Every structure is written in structure tokens, then in C-alpha cells.
Amino acid sequence: MSTAVRLSMLASVRRVALVACAVGLLAFGTALPASAHPTLLTTSPEAGYSVGSAPHQVTLVFDEPVSVEPRGVRIEDGDRKPVRSSEVIREQGGRRLVVNLLEDLPAGRYVVRWQVTAQDGDVVDAGFDFAVATTAAGLRGRETVAAPAFGLVTVLRWLFFLSLVGVLGGLVGERIARRNVPEAARPRSLVVPAAVAGSLAAAGLLAQVVVATDGVGRAGYVLGVESLGFAVVAVLARRSRTWLVVWPVLAVVAAESLRNHLGTQRGVAGALVVAVHLLSISVWLGALIHLLRVAHTNRGGNARVGSAFRAYSRLALWLFGLVVATGTVATLLLVPSFGALTGTAYGRTLLVKLALVAVVAVLAWFARRRLSATSASSAPRPARAEATTLVAVLAATAVLVSLPTPAPATSDIGYPAPASGPVIRLGTLAGQIAVGIAASENQLEVRLRVPDDGVQLGDSQPPQYRVAARVNTPGAPAGTVALRPCGPGCFVGPVAWRPGTGYVDLRVDAPGWHGGAAVFPIHWAPVVASNVLPRVRAAMLAQSSIRVVETVTSDTSQAAPKPQTVTVGGDEFLDSEPYGSPPDPEVVVGARPGGGSVLTFGLPAEGIQVKLEVDASYRIIAETLAAPKHLTKRTFTYPR
């Protein structure tokens, strides 16, 4: 073969190679990115939130079958100590992984680390965290969101508080009467029947928690202690061992203080404030009721019960001061802003309670004046009105502890309880920081992430995020949201959403990362649809050719990259999307100007928020997909 022929053949080979490389580069540059790893669709417990009682298992559901080693899913506590668990159980063809927990999880934060192998052979390491609550959310179970149970729970709690009044106040009132009017006839003691009623009330609350949460949990154990404590009080008081009654009743007060909003949010210090408040109001009302019963028993007799009321009035003055002081502290700690006082059910109920306490103060003042002016043998009339109003104060207290507080209930351990009712989830990038928001009834939740895998896996500390939020709702002036931390990169604050379209304006920043601003429209109230994503998938699968114009950025503070165009089939497109297969998240549906619908939903386990604009046939017209490392925007056209 001549040299010329060989050179000609070599040139031909080079041309073929160049064409092949060009085709490959073209295909690589214009193809939609395949899913970089299996998408974690749902978890139980829900990623990034707290649960009311310790779970018995952890489940992960992916958008595709995965392979996993027997110990490929591990659970660690907040100190990175392993939690004993079973080997991984694969279900639904490998799309669902289940790990049974072999020990009870105390309150705190936990990290689930998982390593799976995708269908294409890639090994993926990732993780998520959740919390087991010591909080009001955890101790209430679902009492505050289950409307049919709310009335029953409130009545049981009112009965519980009245039982404390009967036991504590009865013991103190009996002592005051014996020391000041020993000659007076004694009415029948209410300590035993009050203790029995308290035990039954606590048992009823325990039964409601078991039914509502399908388990006992920490709330159940605390209520069990309260029921048992009251039962012990009844036994000891029946045997006239009243000096021993003090200890079990104090145990009941301590348990209730830990179960209360402030105790669960502020730990021992908060529980101490609640305990002093409960003891003060119980003795104040209970002793007054006992002395009124003494006066009624001795009406028309020679016993001068006025001296007992005067002795009680000196004690009541101190008790009133303690009630006001501890109530003020609790209000400042539980209600983050003045707007929360008028804009939430908790705040409005608290205002009613404060008004009732003010009425009690006026009645007590008139009663003390009446006592100082006379040495009557009967109780002053304002004292009877004072006792009646204090019973109403206890009713307001029962409602308060049955309602969720405006402040996040789990700020002490990280992550709030999942929001009740429909939730609007939206997301974007602000600079390099991924921003996800969740707007739910009376609450705004903000989640921030930086593109650092070590932070997500717990191998490195999250940055010190700085975030400011303003909300503009229809018919109300724009105002700043009092955001409070609720875990790494998590912030929550109270917002009274109004019907119509409002806006959330966020400013976020973190040391070492580019921050920025983000504005989200909130169309309240949200409408949830359960069958819309299957329709979208069916419509997209029917398309043999889709022209997609796509822009992907990892930093919105920089110039936007040049859009890329690609033509794909419907099945190929869905294969790359996190919503390409069930299970489907909760989807909020709104009207799209010009026709069609706007769908918004989130996948909290992956930190992904999706916004889809679809036409009347449920074909996607535009898509915004916000993920922790990039923001993707696409528009779609369909050749005829």
C-alpha cells in the first residue's frame, strides 16, 4: 500500500473520529440531565420535622429501586452515637427501605445516614434528620388539630386543674380554718373526691393521646404519672395521712409543668415558672372555696369566720403577686409579638384570661375592704364572685394548654412538628443559598441550605444563617415576621394569612456564601389536589417529542447562564424528574393567568421545591425546580 493511500485512510479516520466526538459532545450538551441519584421521595419520620412520640421504625421511599447493604441505613443520636436497629428490609421491589428500631428514642435530634446503589451502579451517600419532641407538640399528640377531640381535651384539662385546686387549696384552707376558727364546724373535705376526679381526668387524657397517636409516647408516660399521683393522694388522704399527701401532689404538679407549653419549650426553668403558677392559683382558689364552704356550714352560728378570711387575705396577696409575675413571664416567652396576641387563637384566649384575672383583682380588693370594715361571721359577697371568676380563669387556662402556641414548639431541640392543614411550599436560590418556605395556618416556616454535602450529612457545622422576613397580606400593612430558630437552617414565625394574594420578602445571608433576596407570592387559602400529578405524568408520557429550553444556575448573584435547548420524549423527561413516579406529595393547585393551572409542592427529604405551570390538558408549560445546589427553570413547547 502506497504512502499516499495510507495518508488518505488516516485522514478519513481522523474525520470520522472528529464527527463522532462532535456528535457525542452535542448529545451531552443538549440532553436533559439524568437524575444524579435516586430521589428520596418520602421518609417516616418526616425529614426535618419532629414527632410527638418515639418511632418504632424508620422508612425511606425512593423514586426507583435501589440496592442496599444490610447495614446500609444507620441512625445516630445528636452525639453521633449509633442507635440499635435491625438490618434493612427491602420492600416494593427495592423502592422502600425499612429499619426497625430496637430501643426507645429519648427526646432529641437524630440523623439517618443511608448508602444505596442506584440502578446504574452509582453508590450514593446521603442523610436526613428528625427530632423526637419534648415539646408541647409532642406531648399534645394530635389533640390541637383534631377538632372533634378538642372540646373533650379542654374539659378533661379543666377537671384536672379543678382537682389540683380541690387537693392543694383544700389542704391549705383546712389548715387556715383550724388555726383561726377552731370552734367552727368543718365541712366535708374535698381532697379525696378531688384526687379521684384528677386521676380519672389524667387517665382520660392518656386514653385520648393513645387513640390520637397510636402509641403511648412520652406524653402518655407523663399522664400516667399524673393519674397515679392523684390515686396515691386519694389513698393517703382517706387514711388521714395528710402530711404525706404533699409529696405525690407535688409530683403531679411537676409532671404537669413539664407537659405544659413553657416547660416543654424552656426546659427546667420554664417548668419551674409553670409549677409556681399552678401552685399559686390552686392554693388561691382552693383555700378560698374551702373557707366559703366553712362560712356556709356555720351560717347563723357563733363562729366568727371573718378572722379566717383575714388570715387568708394576707396569703392571697402574695399568691396574686406570684400568679401575675409568672403569668407575665410565660406570656413574654410564649407569645413572640403583639400581633400574635390578636392574630392567633392562643393569643386571643390569653387576652380573655388576662381580663378575667383583672376582674378577680378588683373583686379581691372589694372583698378585703369589706373584711377590714367588719368582723362578720359570714363570707363577704365579693369573695364568692372572686371564686366563681377564678373557676373561669381555670377554664381559660384549660383552653390555652390545649391550643398550639404562636411560638415554635420545638425550638429547644430543633425542628418543628409538621404543619397541620394545607401547606404552600415554594423555593428558589438566593445567591448560593437554597431557600424553601412553607406557609401554613398562622405560620411561616423558612428552610435554608448551602451546597455543602458535609453539612447535610452532619459532618460539618452549618453556617450562622442570617434571615429577615417581611410579609404583605391583603388588607393589612406590611410587617416584619418574628422568626425564631427551630433547628439547623430552620426558622419559624407567626403570620396571620388573609384571603387573597400576599407576598413574603426574604433577605438571607451566611458567612462564606453568597446570599441574596427572594420574593414569594402566597395565594391564600390553598387548594389541595390529590390526583393532579398522575394526570401530568399521563399527559407528558403521551408526548413523543418535547422541546425544552432550560437554564440552570448555582448562584443567582452571578449573571444568568445561556439557555440550552433540547428535544426529548415524554418518558425520557419524566425519568429525570423527582415527581416522575409515585408516591406523590401534597400538591397545591392555583389558577394560571391565561388558562391552565399552577402546581406547587415540595420534597422536604431532598430539600426540593417544584412549581409547574400546566395547560388545560395537564401538559407542562413551564417548570421551576429549586434544589440545594441549583435552580432550574424550563419552558416547554410541543411540535404539532
MIVEXGU-317564 format. One line per 8 residues: number of its first residue (from 1); their letters; for each residue z, x, y negated of C-alpha. Coordinates in Angstrom, 3 decimals, padded with zeros to 6 digits. Each point is the difference from the previous one (the first is absolute). Example, Ala and Ser with C-alpha at 12.3 -4.5 7.8 and 13.67 -1.06 7.14 Angstrom:
1> as> 007.800,012.300,004.500  -000.660,001.370,-003.440
***
This chain:
1> mstavrls> 000.000,000.000,000.000  -001.058,001.447,-003.344  002.437,000.753,-002.795  -001.643,-002.604,-002.241  000.506,-002.730,002.613  003.642,000.966,000.484  000.605,-000.088,-003.754  -001.674,-003.408,-000.229
9> mlasvrrv> 002.192,-001.402,002.793  003.150,001.467,-001.605  -000.898,-001.621,-003.314  -000.465,-003.355,001.750  003.425,000.309,001.635  001.567,000.778,-003.356  -001.649,-003.093,-001.557  001.279,-002.218,002.826
17> alvacavg> 003.485,001.450,-000.367  -000.004,-000.561,-003.732  -001.158,-003.599,000.430  002.696,-000.609,002.622  002.690,001.427,-002.290  -001.248,-002.115,-002.895  000.067,-003.135,002.123  003.492,000.846,001.217
25> llafgtal> 001.262,000.657,-003.504  -001.619,-003.203,-001.235  001.587,-002.005,002.770  003.368,001.641,-000.607  -000.192,-000.504,-003.754  -001.004,-003.657,000.130  001.937,-001.380,002.958  003.113,-002.050,-000.588
33> pasahptl> 003.016,002.062,001.003  001.214,-000.960,003.435  003.648,-000.825,000.315  001.761,003.365,-000.280  002.646,-001.085,002.469  001.160,-003.152,001.751  001.365,-002.382,-002.617  003.566,-001.154,000.527
41> lttspeag> -000.323,-003.712,-000.739  003.530,-001.270,000.502  003.395,001.263,001.058  003.263,-001.561,001.029  002.338,000.598,-001.765  -002.343,-000.304,-002.969  -000.811,003.393,-001.493  001.732,000.682,-003.292
49> ysvgsaph> 002.448,-002.910,000.180  003.493,-000.714,001.259  001.067,-002.292,002.810  003.173,-002.042,000.082  001.145,001.087,003.463  -000.684,002.961,002.246  -003.331,-000.392,001.868  -000.207,000.319,003.776
57> qvtlvfde> -003.492,001.496,000.023  -002.656,001.529,-002.222  -003.630,-001.118,000.253  -003.201,001.414,-001.480  -003.336,-001.854,-000.005  -003.227,001.951,-000.644  -003.520,-001.139,-000.784  -001.342,001.743,003.120
65> pvsveprg> 001.305,001.129,003.405  001.864,003.306,-000.108  001.395,002.403,002.568  003.561,001.228,-000.324  002.401,002.304,001.836  003.113,-001.574,001.556  002.059,001.369,-002.889  -002.706,-000.337,-002.606
73> vriedgdr> 002.069,-002.417,-002.108  003.381,001.297,-001.163  002.667,-001.507,-002.241  002.301,002.082,-002.204  002.881,-000.981,-002.252  000.454,001.053,-003.618  001.445,003.356,001.104  -003.068,000.606,002.239
81> kpvrssev> 002.075,-000.449,003.141  -001.942,-001.611,002.862  000.776,-003.570,001.019  000.069,-000.617,003.751  -003.026,-002.046,001.029  -002.197,-000.791,002.994  -003.392,001.462,000.767  -002.967,-001.602,-001.746
89> ireqggrr> -001.345,-003.210,001.531  -003.729,-000.631,-000.591  -001.065,-003.629,-000.341  -003.196,-001.863,-000.943  -002.183,002.742,001.394  001.720,002.711,-002.019  -000.126,-001.696,-003.400  003.707,-000.886,000.072
97> lvvnlled> 002.751,002.577,000.644  003.586,-001.063,000.735  003.137,002.151,000.126  003.326,-001.528,001.049  003.121,001.252,-001.794  002.815,001.073,002.314  002.752,-000.017,-002.625  001.082,-002.201,-002.886
105> lpagryvv> -001.194,001.209,-003.382  002.675,000.086,-002.690  -000.916,-000.749,-003.586  -002.274,002.599,-001.557  -003.567,001.281,-000.273  -002.106,000.902,003.054  -003.309,001.799,000.432  -002.462,-000.821,002.792
113> rwqvtaqd> -002.240,002.969,000.806  -003.054,-000.594,002.158  -002.785,002.099,001.459  -002.978,-001.681,001.602  -003.476,000.977,001.145  -002.884,-002.019,-001.392  -002.990,-001.113,002.020  -002.055,002.867,-001.417
121> gdvvdagf> 002.572,002.519,001.213  001.653,000.754,-003.346  003.779,000.435,000.146  001.778,-001.775,-002.867  003.578,000.616,-001.178  001.587,-002.435,-002.430  003.144,-001.994,-000.579  001.703,-002.827,-001.844
129> dfavatta> 003.550,-000.907,-000.856  002.191,-003.086,-000.159  003.626,-000.807,-000.690  002.751,-001.885,001.755  001.860,-001.769,-002.798  003.648,000.051,-000.946  -001.052,-002.338,-002.715  000.187,-003.590,-001.029
137> aglrgret> -003.501,-000.467,001.350  001.060,001.322,003.352  003.288,-001.856,000.146  -001.483,-003.307,-001.059  -002.674,000.105,002.651  -002.523,-002.645,-001.064  002.558,-002.323,-001.539  -001.315,000.334,-003.530
145> vaapafgl> -003.627,-000.712,000.862  000.488,-002.713,002.584  000.313,-003.059,-002.239  001.321,-002.364,002.711  002.917,002.362,000.702  000.878,000.751,-003.609  002.125,-003.118,-000.516  001.884,000.492,003.263
153> vtvlrwlf> 000.663,003.672,-000.758  001.260,-000.831,-003.497  002.396,-002.657,001.319  001.321,002.348,002.697  000.584,002.738,-002.530  001.769,-002.402,-002.331  002.254,-001.046,002.886  000.578,003.684,000.763
161> flslvgvl> 001.120,000.715,-003.580  002.206,-003.091,-000.059  001.621,001.265,003.184  000.821,003.300,-001.708  001.495,-002.035,-002.840  002.119,-002.013,002.420  001.309,003.089,001.820  000.507,002.507,-002.819
169> gglvgeri> 000.930,-002.453,-002.728  002.142,-001.999,002.398  002.089,003.046,000.912  000.470,001.030,-003.645  000.633,-003.580,-001.181  002.657,-000.537,002.675  001.766,003.187,-001.112  -000.063,-001.034,-003.676
177> arrnvpea> 001.405,-003.441,000.840  002.790,001.389,002.180  001.129,002.485,-002.653  -000.136,-002.334,-003.008  000.781,-003.476,001.373  001.832,000.578,003.284  001.379,-003.532,-000.109  -003.471,-001.558,-000.052
185> arprslvv> -001.354,-001.764,003.058  -002.815,001.966,001.593  -003.368,-001.531,000.811  -001.624,000.814,003.303  -001.483,003.495,-000.003  -003.813,000.231,-000.125  -000.164,003.563,001.348  -000.662,-000.935,003.635
193> paavagsl> -002.612,-002.765,-000.581  -001.684,002.201,-002.628  -000.178,002.912,002.458  -001.474,-002.237,002.698  -002.598,-001.320,-002.449  -000.855,003.562,-001.058  -000.462,001.089,003.591  -002.339,-002.927,000.667
201> aaagllaq> -001.951,000.663,-003.224  -000.520,003.656,000.899  -001.018,-000.991,003.523  -002.520,-002.467,-001.446  -001.480,002.712,-002.230  -000.191,002.306,003.021  -001.883,-002.647,001.984  -002.435,-000.494,-002.884
209> vvvatdgv> -000.698,003.744,-000.214  -000.639,000.184,003.759  -002.437,-002.923,-000.177  -001.769,001.298,-003.119  -000.369,003.637,001.087  -000.205,-000.318,003.803  002.882,002.435,000.356  003.508,000.824,-001.147
217> gragyvlg> -000.508,003.125,-002.099  002.511,001.416,-002.422  000.348,-003.316,-001.805  001.058,-001.661,003.220  002.611,002.630,000.765  001.501,-000.302,-003.482  000.150,-003.777,000.295  001.573,000.391,003.434
225> veslgfav> 002.758,002.125,-001.554  000.580,-002.681,-002.641  000.199,-002.811,002.559  002.379,002.003,002.185  002.119,000.990,-003.008  000.498,-003.608,-001.034  000.864,-000.943,003.595  002.704,002.699,000.069
233> vavlarrs> 001.363,-001.326,-003.296  000.260,-003.501,001.485  001.910,001.280,003.055  002.442,002.147,-001.983  000.641,-002.632,-002.683  000.654,-002.648,002.662  002.723,002.237,001.408  001.559,000.415,-003.471
241> rtwlvvwp> -000.845,003.717,-000.118  -001.377,-000.261,-003.488  000.652,003.645,-000.888  -002.504,001.002,002.687  -002.643,-002.373,-001.330  -000.758,002.296,-002.926  -001.797,002.627,002.105  -002.588,-002.150,001.780
249> vlavvaae> -000.748,-001.949,-003.190  -000.570,003.296,-001.835  -002.372,000.986,002.814  -001.904,-003.249,-000.600  -000.227,000.756,-003.734  -001.204,003.545,000.715  -002.688,-001.247,002.395  -001.183,-002.632,-002.478
257> slrnhlgt> -000.089,002.609,-002.776  -002.308,002.205,002.078  -002.178,-003.036,000.773  -000.274,-000.992,-003.658  -002.931,001.008,-002.245  001.926,002.610,-001.952  001.628,001.512,003.059  -003.298,000.410,001.792
265> qrgvagal> -001.715,001.532,-003.030  002.764,002.231,-001.362  001.913,000.951,003.124  003.780,000.411,-000.082  000.234,-000.144,-003.799  -001.903,-003.282,-000.115  002.039,-001.406,002.884  003.202,000.880,-001.847
273> vvavhlls> -001.143,-001.957,-003.066  -000.816,-003.002,002.201  003.324,000.254,001.851  002.024,-000.031,-003.234  -002.083,-002.931,-001.268  000.527,-002.007,003.203  003.719,000.732,000.199  000.556,-000.888,-003.655
281> isvwlgal> -001.840,-003.311,-000.014  001.407,-001.003,003.413  003.607,000.597,-001.071  -000.635,-001.571,-003.424  -001.366,-003.246,001.434  002.021,-000.105,003.217  003.386,000.504,-001.657  -000.879,-002.612,-002.621
289> ihllrvah> -000.979,-002.538,002.658  003.235,000.642,001.925  002.138,-000.477,-003.107  -001.869,-003.209,-000.830  000.810,-001.217,003.511  003.671,000.972,-000.517  000.066,-001.977,-003.252  -001.592,-003.006,001.720
297> tnrggnar> 002.474,000.162,002.897  002.971,000.119,-002.410  -001.241,-002.543,-002.525  002.848,-002.165,-001.296  002.603,002.423,001.402  002.407,002.436,-001.587  -001.936,003.186,000.793  -001.197,001.664,-003.214
305> vgsafray> -003.393,001.330,001.158  -000.855,001.095,-003.541  001.799,003.291,000.599  -002.279,000.707,002.966  -003.081,-000.723,-002.120  001.268,002.316,-002.738  000.525,002.795,002.533  -003.494,-000.669,001.359
313> srlalwlf> -001.534,000.042,-003.500  001.126,003.622,-000.522  -001.710,001.016,003.259  -003.055,-002.124,-000.768  -000.540,001.845,-003.288  -000.438,003.288,001.878  -002.141,-001.671,002.647  -002.266,-001.498,-002.670
321> glvvatgt> -000.470,003.454,-001.528  -000.936,001.490,003.369  -002.445,-002.824,000.747  -001.734,000.454,-003.358  -000.082,003.810,000.247  -001.340,000.164,003.543  -002.437,-002.844,-000.668  -001.359,001.860,-003.038
329> vatlllvp> -000.457,003.206,002.000  -001.778,-001.900,002.775  -002.323,-001.699,-002.495  -000.971,003.288,-001.652  -000.728,001.605,003.361  -001.856,-002.886,001.647  -002.057,-001.400,-002.895  -002.285,002.700,-001.449
337> sfgaltgt> -001.091,-001.805,-003.176  000.721,-003.002,-002.181  -003.292,-001.510,001.112  001.269,-000.009,003.583  002.897,-002.226,-001.114  -002.332,-002.790,-001.068  -003.045,000.779,002.125  001.528,-000.015,003.495
345> aygrtllv> 002.008,-002.501,002.033  002.741,002.593,000.430  000.254,000.581,-003.743  000.078,-003.702,-000.865  002.696,-000.662,002.613  001.997,002.895,-001.397  -000.197,-001.545,-003.474  001.378,-003.269,001.421
353> klalvavv> 002.881,001.921,001.587  000.754,001.798,-003.273  000.042,-003.329,-001.842  002.439,-001.447,002.556  002.287,003.042,-000.335  -000.011,-000.527,-003.782  001.048,-003.639,000.551  002.779,001.195,002.325
361> avlawfar> 001.240,002.395,-002.671  000.251,-002.848,-002.546  001.796,-002.295,002.466  002.399,002.797,000.969  000.818,000.598,-003.662  000.827,-003.699,-000.543  002.079,-000.057,003.188  002.037,003.040,-001.082
369> rrlsatsa> 000.589,-001.535,-003.426  001.234,-003.201,001.636  002.367,002.004,002.207  001.441,001.951,-002.913  000.666,-003.210,-001.950  001.857,-001.866,002.727  002.059,000.546,003.101  -001.707,-002.785,001.882
377> ssaprpar> 000.756,-000.751,003.586  -003.676,-000.686,000.685  -003.167,002.038,-000.260  -001.860,-000.024,-003.323  -003.191,-002.065,000.152  -002.283,002.883,-001.113  001.175,001.979,003.050  -001.489,-002.631,002.295
385> aeattlva> -003.321,000.175,-001.882  000.205,003.802,000.194  000.309,-000.106,003.790  -002.926,-002.425,000.309  -002.217,002.194,-002.159  000.967,003.094,002.012  -001.164,-001.782,003.151  -003.355,-000.486,-001.769
393> vlaatavl> 000.009,003.720,-000.845  000.310,000.735,003.715  -002.940,-002.306,000.687  -002.101,001.964,-002.498  001.145,003.211,001.680  -001.131,-001.341,003.375  -003.448,-000.696,-001.445  -000.154,003.475,-001.576
401> vslptpap> 000.699,001.885,003.221  -002.633,-002.124,001.754  -002.710,000.899,-002.526  -001.891,003.311,-000.222  000.971,002.121,-002.986  -002.575,000.904,-002.666  000.694,003.676,000.666  -001.463,001.607,003.132
409> atsdigyp> 002.407,-000.507,002.859  -000.617,003.294,001.760  -000.061,002.610,-002.725  002.887,001.820,001.667  -001.878,000.899,003.182  -003.633,-000.246,-001.009  -002.627,-002.702,000.289  000.456,-003.690,-000.676
417> apasgpvi> -000.201,-002.833,002.453  -003.526,-001.410,000.445  -000.795,-002.481,-002.743  000.138,-003.671,000.901  -002.850,-002.370,-000.737  -003.563,000.967,-000.970  -000.514,003.528,-001.333  -002.811,001.334,-002.189
425> rlgtlagq> -000.769,003.607,001.010  -002.195,002.158,-002.228  -000.595,003.721,-000.261  -001.820,002.839,-001.742  000.299,003.683,-000.889  001.673,001.053,-003.243  -001.186,003.567,-000.250  000.846,001.419,003.433
433> iavgiaas> 002.859,-002.414,000.654  -000.696,-002.978,002.248  001.478,-003.170,-001.491  000.620,-003.141,002.012  001.696,-003.095,-001.358  001.318,-003.134,001.672  000.629,-003.043,-002.205  002.240,-002.578,001.665
441> enqlevrl> 002.326,-002.776,-001.148  002.087,001.368,-002.906  -000.708,003.605,000.959  -002.387,002.899,-000.607  -000.084,002.811,002.558  -001.709,003.318,-000.777  -000.848,002.647,002.632  -001.130,003.485,-000.999
449> rvpddgvq> -001.457,002.744,002.236  -001.387,003.456,-000.611  -002.703,001.486,002.273  002.444,002.210,001.897  000.272,-000.515,003.761  003.296,001.868,000.064  001.592,-002.624,-002.249  -001.212,-002.853,002.185
457> lgdsqppq> 001.338,001.682,003.147  003.320,000.850,-001.603  -000.593,003.744,000.255  000.209,000.434,-003.773  001.789,-001.838,-002.762  -001.918,-002.576,-002.077  -000.441,000.831,-003.676  002.162,-001.514,-002.702
465> yrvaarvn> -002.227,-002.897,-000.980  000.087,-001.380,-003.513  -001.205,-003.563,-000.349  000.066,-002.573,-002.793  -001.184,-003.581,000.341  -000.784,-002.748,-002.481  -000.903,-003.547,000.975  -001.883,-002.590,-002.029
473> tpgapagt> 000.244,-003.491,001.505  -001.590,-003.194,-001.392  002.065,-001.681,-002.702  002.515,002.841,-000.272  000.146,003.189,-002.078  -000.761,003.289,001.712  003.105,001.760,001.215  001.166,003.108,001.810
481> valrpcgp> 000.950,-000.370,003.658  003.386,001.467,000.924  -001.178,001.994,003.023  002.599,001.476,002.317  -000.551,002.543,002.787  -000.004,-001.464,003.513  -000.929,003.064,002.041  -002.454,002.916,-000.165
489> gcfvgpva> -002.820,-001.075,-002.298  001.244,-003.599,-000.023  001.053,-002.004,-003.059  000.830,-003.687,-000.414  000.846,-002.170,-002.969  000.400,-003.687,-000.893  -002.970,-001.862,-001.466  -000.165,-003.742,-000.645
497> wrpgtgyv> -003.674,-000.618,000.808  -001.613,-002.991,-001.730  -003.024,-002.050,001.110  -003.246,001.490,-001.225  -001.278,003.539,-000.414  002.392,002.722,-001.107  -000.219,003.786,-000.041  002.077,002.907,001.236
505> dlrvdapg> -000.413,003.192,-002.028  001.304,003.128,001.741  000.412,003.610,-001.156  000.770,002.448,002.811  000.535,003.746,000.162  001.431,002.644,002.330  000.574,003.754,-000.476  -002.881,002.025,001.416
513> whggaavf> -002.393,-002.944,000.199  -002.345,-001.728,-002.407  001.343,-003.407,-000.961  -001.492,-002.802,-002.010  -000.090,-003.689,-000.812  -000.906,-003.069,002.033  -000.398,-003.654,-000.949  000.106,-002.771,002.603
521> pihwapvv> -000.844,-003.681,-000.562  002.449,-002.397,001.693  -001.347,-003.494,000.677  003.114,-002.084,000.682  000.682,-001.891,002.186  -001.800,001.678,002.908  -001.896,-001.936,002.671  000.180,001.465,003.506
529> asnvlprv> -002.743,-000.491,002.616  000.327,000.963,003.658  -003.606,-000.347,001.169  -001.967,001.720,-002.741  -000.301,003.551,001.408  -001.504,-001.210,003.306  -002.666,-001.784,-002.087  -000.679,003.189,-001.956
537> raamlaqs> -000.378,002.002,003.217  -002.326,-002.594,001.494  -002.153,-000.045,-003.139  -000.223,003.798,-000.146  -000.762,000.368,003.714  -002.967,-002.338,-000.476  -001.568,002.447,-002.477  -002.466,002.448,001.517
545> sirvvetv> -000.426,001.908,-003.264  002.407,000.452,-002.908  -000.625,002.180,-003.046  003.302,001.491,-001.178  000.556,001.856,-003.279  003.259,001.907,000.253  002.218,002.041,-002.311  002.963,001.947,001.402
553> tsdtsqaa> 002.514,001.833,-002.174  003.302,001.738,000.661  000.992,000.395,-003.659  -000.750,-002.675,-002.569  000.983,002.348,-002.834  -003.204,001.941,000.663  -003.600,-001.049,-000.590  -001.228,-002.564,002.522
561> pkpqtvtv> -002.206,001.511,002.748  -003.636,-000.965,000.397  -000.490,-003.158,002.084  -001.519,000.369,003.477  -002.334,-002.513,001.625  -000.321,-000.703,003.707  -001.510,-002.700,002.181  002.004,-001.014,003.079
569> ggdeflds> 000.290,-002.835,002.478  002.838,-002.490,-000.088  001.620,001.285,003.187  -000.102,003.586,-001.261  001.596,-001.001,-003.277  002.843,-001.955,001.595  000.662,002.866,002.395  001.018,002.132,-002.982
577> epygsppd> 002.253,-002.608,-001.659  003.779,-000.457,000.526  -000.517,-003.784,000.151  -002.865,000.244,002.504  002.111,-001.423,002.838  003.105,-002.187,000.386  002.926,-000.426,-000.402  -000.594,-001.131,-003.535
585> pevvvgar> 002.460,000.399,-002.882  000.959,-002.804,-002.370  -002.986,-000.572,-002.295  000.252,-001.495,-003.489  -003.133,-001.908,-001.036  -001.127,-000.642,-003.570  -003.110,-001.350,-001.669  -002.729,002.444,-001.017
593> pgggsvlt> -001.782,-000.586,-003.310  -003.550,-001.010,000.792  000.840,-001.273,003.474  001.568,001.279,003.166  003.531,001.289,000.456  002.193,003.011,-000.681  002.149,001.175,002.930  002.935,002.367,-000.412
601> fglpaegi> 002.268,001.381,002.714  001.881,003.124,000.981  000.847,002.141,003.011  003.432,001.404,-000.932  000.205,002.196,003.109  -002.925,002.062,-001.326  000.607,-000.539,-003.712  -003.374,-001.753,-000.326
609> qvklevda> -000.867,-002.879,-002.327  -003.352,-001.767,000.172  -001.833,-002.283,-002.416  -003.165,-001.751,001.219  -002.389,-002.158,-001.979  -001.979,-002.246,002.355  -002.759,-002.542,-000.529  -000.079,-003.571,001.271
617> syriiaet> -001.159,001.296,003.422  002.929,002.458,000.129  -002.269,003.017,-000.333  001.672,002.800,-001.960  -001.409,000.510,-003.489  002.472,002.648,-001.206  002.911,001.893,001.502  002.875,002.053,-001.454
625> laapkhlt> 002.041,001.909,002.563  003.029,001.936,-001.271  001.522,002.509,002.418  002.548,002.802,-000.502  -002.690,002.680,-000.412  -003.005,-001.764,-001.457  -001.315,-003.041,-001.804  -003.233,-001.450,001.371
633> krtftypr> -002.164,-002.503,-001.869  -003.102,-001.516,001.592  -002.626,-002.581,-000.896  -002.203,-001.687,002.603  -003.521,-001.427,000.002  -001.810,-001.643,002.874  -003.775,000.418,000.460  -001.841,-003.258,000.541
***
